[in-house]
C-alpha cells in the first residue's frame, strides 16, 4: 500500500496503528477518531521516521494536550541539561516537546532528542537555518530554508512551526499599526527581516506547495505559526493578528486538499475577556483546525509569575475550544528555564488543561477529582498524594510540618472539619 498521511488514511477508511493507539488512550471509538482526522479537526503528529514515537491525538473531542519548549542557545548550549528537561517532561506526562535550538550543533541535539523522546517532537526550521548562517538571516536562500525543512523531516520531527501567513501584505499592514511590541515571534521576526532585506515574498507562502510536498512525503503536521501574535495586551486582537489568521485559514484549506494535517498557533498575550471570542473566530476562520496557544498570558504585569498568568489564560482558552497548550515557565521573557522552572511550568499547564477538560465535560475528566475528594474525606493522605497532578509537592509540604494528630494537618489540628465530622458521625445516635 502506498504511504499515506494520517488524514489520507482516515479519508480512505484505513485504521492505522497510530489511530488505534490514540483511540485507546482517549477511550473513543476508532471510527469517531477517523472522522475527526478526515475532517481536519484533529491531528496525530507522527513522522514516519520517528521510531520511538508514542502517538498522541490533538483536537476536538480529545483531552487538552500540553507542549514543553526547550533547546540549546548561544548562551546555554548544554545538551545534557536540555535532555534532562525532556526526561522530566515525559515523566510528568507531557504530550509533546518542541526543540527550539538556535545555535551550535542543532542537528546532533535534535537527533538525540528524537532517539529518546516518545512524545511528538516539533521544531521551527527557520531557527536552525539561521543558526547555520551565523545568525544572519539575510544570507539564506529559498533553497537553504527548504533544505533545512527536509533535514528536520528526515530526522523524524513530527510537527513544524512555519510562519507562512506573514506575507508582504501583512508586513505592510504591520508597519501602519499602533503596536507597542511589533513582532514578538522569533520565527516571524526572522522571516520579516528576510523579506525586507530581499524585497521578496515570504518563501513559505510563495512556495507553499513545495512545503506541502515535504509534508506528504513524511506525514509532517504543519503548525501554522502566528508571526503577528500579540506580545502584550495592547496589541491583542488587532488588524495584523486577525489579517494573518484569515491567511492561515486559507492555507489550512489548501493543505487539507492535499491531505496534510494542520494545527493553528494562537495568541500569547490577551485580556481575559478577549480569549473566548478569539478561540471562536479562530475555529471559524480556520474551519475547526486544532488550536495551539501560548498561554495566553492574561496580564503583562507579572514577570517571574507568567506560569500563573498563562495557566489562567490557558484554562479559559481550552474551555472555549483550544486543543493544545504550550507551557509557560516562571522564567518566560527573563532567561532559559531551569529544571525547576520547567517543573513549575508543566504543573501550571496541567492544572489549566485538566480544569478545561472538566469544564468541557470530557468523559472521565472528573473521576480523578472525585476520587481525590473521597481520599480527603477518608483522611487518606497517601491516596491524596497518589491522585494529585503533582504528587511530590503536597507530600513535601506535609512532611515539612508534622501534626500532633496524624490524621490532620498543622493548619487546623484537632479542629479539622473533616475529623470533627467523622467523630460526630460516629457518636450520632441511631434513629428510633
C-alpha positions in Angstrom: 0.0 0.0 0.0 1.4 3.5 -0.9 2.4 5.6 2.1 -0.4 7.8 3.3 -0.7 10.6 5.8 -3.0 10.0 8.8 -5.5 12.4 7.1 -5.4 10.5 3.8 -5.7 7.1 5.6 -8.7 8.3 7.6 -10.4 9.5 4.5 -9.9 6.1 2.9 -11.2 4.3 6.0 -7.8 2.8 6.8 -7.3 2.4 10.6 -3.6 3.0 11.2 -1.7 1.7 14.3 -1.3 5.3 15.4 -5.1 5.8 15.2 -5.8 2.7 17.2 -3.3 3.8 19.9 -4.8 7.2 20.2 -8.4 5.9 20.2 -7.5 3.6 23.1 -5.9 6.4 25.1 -8.8 8.7 24.5 -11.4 6.0 25.1 -13.3 6.8 21.9 -14.3 4.6 19.0 -11.7 4.4 16.2 -14.3 5.3 13.6 -15.1 8.5 15.6 -11.4 9.4 15.7 -11.1 8.7 12.0 -13.9 11.1 11.2 -12.1 13.9 13.2 -8.9 13.2 11.3 -10.6 13.1 8.0 -12.3 16.5 8.6 -9.1 18.1 9.9 -10.5 18.9 13.4 -7.9 16.5 15.0 -4.4 15.5 14.1 -1.9 12.8 15.1 1.6 14.2 14.5 3.7 11.2 13.6 6.6 11.5 11.2 7.2 8.1 9.6 10.9 8.4 10.7 10.2 8.9 14.4 10.9 5.4 15.5 10.4 5.9 19.3 7.0 7.7 18.9 4.1 7.1 21.2 1.4 8.8 19.2 -0.9 11.5 20.6 -4.1 13.0 19.3 -4.7 16.7 19.4 -8.1 18.3 18.6 -11.8 18.4 19.0 -13.3 15.9 21.5 -9.9 14.8 22.8 -8.1 15.6 26.0 -6.3 19.0 26.1 -2.6 18.4 25.4 0.5 20.1 26.7 3.7 21.0 24.9 7.1 21.9 26.5 9.6 24.1 24.8 13.4 23.6 25.3 16.6 23.5 23.3 20.1 24.9 23.2 21.0 28.5 22.5 24.2 30.5 22.1 24.3 31.4 25.8 23.2 28.0 27.1 24.3 25.1 25.0 24.4 22.1 27.4 22.8 19.1 25.7 22.6 17.1 29.0 20.6 19.9 30.8 18.1 20.1 28.0 17.8 16.4 27.7 17.2 16.2 31.5 14.3 18.6 30.9 12.9 16.2 28.3 13.0 13.3 30.7 11.4 15.4 33.4 8.6 16.4 31.0 7.9 12.9 29.8 7.9 11.6 33.4 5.3 14.2 34.2 3.0 13.2 31.4 3.6 15.9 28.9 2.3 15.0 25.4 4.7 17.0 23.1 8.1 18.6 23.1 9.4 21.4 20.9 13.1 21.8 20.2 13.7 25.5 19.7 17.5 25.1 19.4 19.1 28.1 17.6 22.8 27.7 18.0 25.6 25.2 17.9 25.3 21.6 16.6 21.5 21.7 16.4 21.2 18.5 14.4 23.2 16.5 16.9 20.9 17.6 19.7 17.7 17.1 17.6 18.8 13.5 16.7 19.5 12.7 20.4 16.1 14.2 21.4 14.2 12.1 18.8 16.1 9.0 19.7 14.9 9.0 23.3 11.7 11.1 23.2 8.5 9.1 22.8 6.3 12.2 22.6 5.7 14.0 19.3 8.5 16.5 18.6 8.1 19.8 17.0 10.7 22.3 15.6 10.9 25.7 14.0 13.2 25.1 11.0 14.0 28.8 10.3 15.8 28.9 13.7 18.1 26.1 12.6 18.6 27.6 9.1 19.7 30.9 10.7 22.0 29.2 13.2 23.8 27.6 10.3 24.1 31.0 8.6 25.9 32.5 11.6 22.7 34.2 12.8 22.4 36.3 9.6 19.0 35.5 8.1 19.8 37.7 5.1 22.4 35.1 3.9 19.7 32.4 3.4 18.3 31.4 0.0 14.9 29.8 -0.5 16.7 26.5 -1.1 18.5 26.9 2.2 15.2 27.2 4.1 13.7 24.2 2.3 16.8 22.1 2.7 16.5 22.7 6.5 12.9 21.6 6.5 13.9 18.4 4.7 16.6 17.8 7.2 14.2 18.1 10.1 11.7 15.8 8.2 14.4 13.2 7.6 15.5 13.2 11.2 11.9 12.4 12.3 10.4 15.7 13.5 6.6 15.3 13.8 5.3 18.8 13.5 6.8 22.0 12.2 6.1 25.6 13.1 6.1 27.5 9.8 5.2 31.2 9.7 3.7 31.1 6.2 0.9 33.6 7.0 3.3 36.5 7.5 3.1 37.8 3.9 4.4 41.0 2.4 0.9 42.5 2.6 0.7 41.6 6.3 4.1 43.2 6.8 2.9 46.4 5.2 -0.2 46.4 7.5 2.0 45.9 10.5 4.0 49.0 9.6 0.8 51.0 9.8 -0.4 49.6 13.1 -0.1 51.2 16.5 1.5 48.2 18.1 3.8 48.6 21.1 5.7 45.3 20.7 5.5 44.9 16.9 6.5 41.2 16.1 7.5 39.1 19.2 7.5 35.8 17.3 11.2 34.9 16.8 10.4 33.0 13.6 8.1 35.7 12.4 10.7 38.4 13.0 13.4 36.4 11.1 11.2 36.0 8.1 10.1 39.7 8.3 13.8 40.6 8.2 14.5 38.2 5.3 11.6 39.7 3.3 12.6 43.3 3.9 16.3 42.6 3.0 15.5 40.7 -0.1 12.4 42.6 -1.2 10.6 39.3 -1.8 7.5 37.4 -0.6 7.7 35.0 2.4 9.2 31.9 0.8 7.0 29.6 2.8 3.9 31.4 1.4 5.2 31.8 -2.1 6.3 28.1 -2.3 3.6 26.6 -0.1 3.1 23.7 -2.5 6.7 22.8 -2.1 6.2 22.7 1.7 3.2 20.5 1.3 5.1 18.1 -0.8 7.5 17.6 2.0 4.7 17.2 4.5 3.1 14.5 2.3 6.4 12.6 2.0 6.9 12.2 5.7 3.4 12.9 7.2 4.6 16.1 8.8 2.0 18.0 10.6 2.1 21.8 9.8 1.7 24.0 12.9 1.0 27.3 11.1 2.7 29.9 13.2 1.2 33.2 14.1 4.0 35.6 13.3 1.8 38.5 14.2 0.7 37.2 17.6 0.3 39.8 20.2 3.2 40.2 22.6 1.3 42.4 25.1 -2.3 43.1 26.0 -2.2 46.4 24.0 -1.6 44.5 20.7 -4.2 41.8 21.1 -7.0 41.2 18.6 -5.7 43.9 16.3 -5.6 44.1 12.5 -2.3 42.3 11.9 -3.3 39.4 14.1 -6.7 39.0 12.5 -5.5 39.5 9.0 -2.8 36.8 9.4 -5.4 34.5 10.9 -7.5 34.8 7.7 -4.5 33.8 5.6 -3.8 30.9 7.9 -7.4 29.7 7.3 -6.8 29.8 3.6 -3.5 27.9 3.9 -5.2 25.3 6.1 -7.8 24.5 3.5 -5.1 24.3 0.8 -3.2 21.8 3.0 -6.3 19.7 3.6 -7.0 19.5 -0.1 -3.6 17.7 -0.3 -4.2 15.5 2.7 -1.7 17.4 5.0 -2.5 17.7 8.8 -2.6 21.2 10.2 -2.7 23.0 13.5 -3.0 26.7 14.0 -0.9 28.6 16.5 -2.6 31.3 18.6 -2.0 34.4 20.7 0.4 34.8 23.5 -0.9 37.9 25.4 -4.6 38.8 25.7 -7.0 40.2 28.3 -9.3 37.6 29.8 -12.4 38.9 28.1 -10.9 38.6 24.7 -9.8 34.9 25.0 -13.1 33.0 24.3 -14.0 35.2 21.3 -10.6 34.7 19.8 -10.9 31.0 20.1 -14.3 31.1 18.5 -13.3 33.2 15.5 -10.1 31.2 15.1 -12.1 28.0 14.8 -14.5 29.6 12.4 -11.8 31.2 10.1 -9.7 28.1 10.1 -12.6 25.6 9.7 -12.2 23.9 13.0 -8.5 23.1 12.8 -6.8 22.3 16.1 -5.8 25.5 18.0 -2.4 25.6 19.7 -2.0 28.6 22.2 0.9 30.0 24.2 -0.9 30.8 27.4 -2.5 33.2 26.6 -0.9 35.4 29.3 -3.7 37.5 30.8 -1.6 40.3 32.2 1.8 41.8 31.3 2.5 42.9 34.9 3.7 39.7 36.5 7.2 38.8 35.2 8.5 35.9 37.2 5.0 34.5 37.6 4.0 34.0 34.0 3.3 30.3 34.5 0.4 31.6 36.6 -0.8 34.2 34.1 -0.6 31.7 31.3 -2.4 29.0 33.2 -5.3 31.3 33.8 -5.5 32.1 30.1 -4.9 28.5 29.1 -7.8 27.2 31.2 -10.1 29.8 29.6 -8.8 29.2 26.1 -9.1 25.4 26.4 -12.6 25.6 27.9 -13.6 27.8 24.8 -12.2 25.2 22.4 -8.4 25.4 22.3 -6.8 22.0 22.0 -3.1 22.3 22.7 -1.4 24.4 25.4 2.2 25.5 25.1 3.5 25.7 28.7 5.0 28.9 30.0 7.5 28.9 32.9 8.2 31.5 35.6 11.3 32.4 33.6 9.3 33.5 30.5 10.9 36.7 28.9 13.7 36.5 31.5 16.1 33.6 30.9 16.3 30.0 29.6 14.3 28.0 32.2 16.0 25.7 34.7 14.7 22.2 35.6 12.7 23.8 38.5 11.2 26.4 36.1 10.2 23.6 33.7 8.5 21.6 36.5 6.6 24.7 37.6 5.5 25.5 34.1 4.4 21.9 33.4 2.3 21.7 36.6 0.6 25.1 35.9 -0.3 23.9 32.3 -1.5 20.5 33.6 -3.8 22.3 36.0 -5.2 24.5 33.2 -5.7 21.6 30.8 -7.4 19.4 33.4 -9.7 22.2 34.6 -10.7 22.8 31.0 -11.4 19.1 30.3 -13.7 19.1 33.3 -15.5 22.2 32.0 -15.8 20.7 28.6 -17.4 17.6 30.1 -14.9 15.1 28.6 -15.8 11.5 29.7 -13.8 10.6 32.8 -12.3 14.0 33.2 -13.8 14.5 36.7 -13.0 11.0 38.0 -9.6 12.0 39.4 -11.2 14.9 41.3 -14.0 12.8 42.8 -11.5 10.0 43.8 -9.2 12.6 45.4 -12.2 14.1 47.3 -13.0 10.6 48.6 -9.4 10.2 49.7 -9.5 13.5 51.6 -12.9 12.7 53.2 -11.3 9.4 54.4 -8.2 11.4 55.6 -6.2 9.1 53.3 -3.1 11.1 52.8 -1.2 8.6 50.6 -4.3 8.2 48.4 -4.5 12.0 48.1 -0.9 12.3 47.1 -1.2 9.5 44.5 -4.1 11.2 42.8 -2.5 14.7 42.8 -1.4 16.3 39.5 2.0 16.7 41.1 2.4 14.2 43.9 5.8 15.5 45.1 4.8 18.9 46.3 1.9 18.1 48.6 3.9 15.2 50.0 6.8 17.5 50.7 4.6 20.1 52.3 3.1 17.6 54.7 6.4 16.1 55.6 7.8 19.5 56.4 5.2 20.2 59.1 4.2 17.2 61.1 0.9 17.5 63.0 0.3 16.2 66.6 -2.7 14.4 65.3 -1.5 12.1 62.4 -4.9 12.2 60.7 -4.9 16.0 60.5 -2.6 18.8 59.3 -0.9 21.7 61.1 -3.5 24.1 59.7 -6.4 23.0 61.9 -5.1 20.2 64.1 -7.9 18.8 66.3 -10.2 21.4 64.9 -10.1 19.8 61.4 -13.6 19.9 60.0 -13.2 16.6 58.3 -12.0 15.0 61.6 -14.8 16.7 63.5 -17.5 15.4 61.2 -16.1 11.9 61.3 -16.1 11.9 65.1 -19.6 13.4 65.2 -20.9 10.8 62.8 -19.6 8.0 65.0 -21.3 9.5 68.0 -24.7 10.0 66.3 -27.4 8.1 68.0 -29.2 5.5 65.8 -32.6 6.7 64.5 -35.5 5.4 66.5 
